[in-house]
Amino acid sequence: MRYWLFKSEPSTWSWDDQVAKGDAGEEWDGVRNYQARNFMREMKLGDRGFFYHSQKEKSVVGVVEVCAEAHPDSTTDDDRWECVDIKAVAPVKTQVSLDMIKADPRLAEMVLVKNSRLSVQPVTEDEWQVICGIAGVKT
C-alpha cells in the first residue's frame, strides 16, 4: 500500500462533501498539473490518503481510500487528464495543521513542506505514521 495527500479548497470540495458521497466515492477531478496526474496514475485500489483542507484551514482533516484507479477525467474531453476516485474512511480526531507539520523535524522532507502547491502528492510510510499519530488515527 502507498500513501498520498489530496488537497482541496473546502469552499470547492470539503471533507463533509467527500463523506456525503459514501462508499461510492467521488472522482478527484479537475487536476491540471502533470506531476499530480502522474501520481494518480501510480495509485492502486486500497491506497490511503490524507484529505487536506487548503486555503485558510491548511490542515489534514480526514483519511480517504482510492476506490477506482486512474481513468479519464469526466470534466474534460482532453485525454491527457486522468483522475482516481476516492472515498472517505474516517475523520481525524485532531486536525493536523501545516504549521504543526512544519514544526515536526520528522516531517521536514515531506512534499507538503517542500512543494505546498501540489494538489496530489505522495506521503512516505514514516510520514503517514507520524501524522496518524498526531491526528489520533489508527493505521
C-alpha positions, -999 to +999 in steps of 0.1 A: +000+000+000+011+035-008+001+068+009-009+101-006-022+136+002-052+152-016-056+189-012-089+207-017-102+241-010-131+235+014-153+261-003-150+240-035-149+204-021-148+198+016-144+168+039-181+169+045-188+168+007-165+138+005-182+120+034-216+126+018-205+105-012-203+074+009-187+042-003-192+051-039-167+079-035-160+107-060-137+115-088-107+136-078-112+156-110-101+189-123-064+183-117-044+201-144-009+195-132+012+168-149+031+158-118-001+154-098-017+135-127+012+112-128+010+105-091-027+095-096-016+071-124+006+053-098-023+048-073-038+014-067-071+003-052-069+005-014-041+031-012-048+055+016-045+093+016-049+123+038-077+147+029-062+182+034-082+214+035-061+242+019-065+279+020-074+292+055-075+259+074-044+243+059-050+210+079-053+173+074-090+167+083-096+131+072-084+098+057-095+086+023-090+055+002-086+050-035-117+032-047-111+035-085-077+036-103-068+062-129-093+068-156-103+097-179-113+128-161-150+134-168-147+171-166-127+174-198-126+159-233-088+163-233-074+127-230-042+139-213-061+143-180-069+114-157-081+110-122-088+085-095-119+081-073-116+083-035-139+076-006-139+089+029-126+064+055-125+083+088-122+119+101-091+127+122-096+131+159-072+161+159-067+182+128-030+184+118-021+218+106+006+228+081+023+247+110+023+215+131+038+196+102+064+222+095+073+223+132+079+185+134+115+176+123+104+141+114+083+157+086+109+182+073+113+164+039+076+159+033+064+171-001+038+192+016+066+212+032+088+214+001+061+219-025+029+230-008+012+240-040+010+205-055-026+192-052-019+155-052+013+143-036+030+112-022+034+106+016+061+082+028+051+054+052+070+071+080+053+104+074+020+086+073+026+070+107+038+103+123+007+123+111-017+095+120-002+095+155-007+132+158-042+130+143-053+102+166-060+079+137-053+041+139-035+029+108 
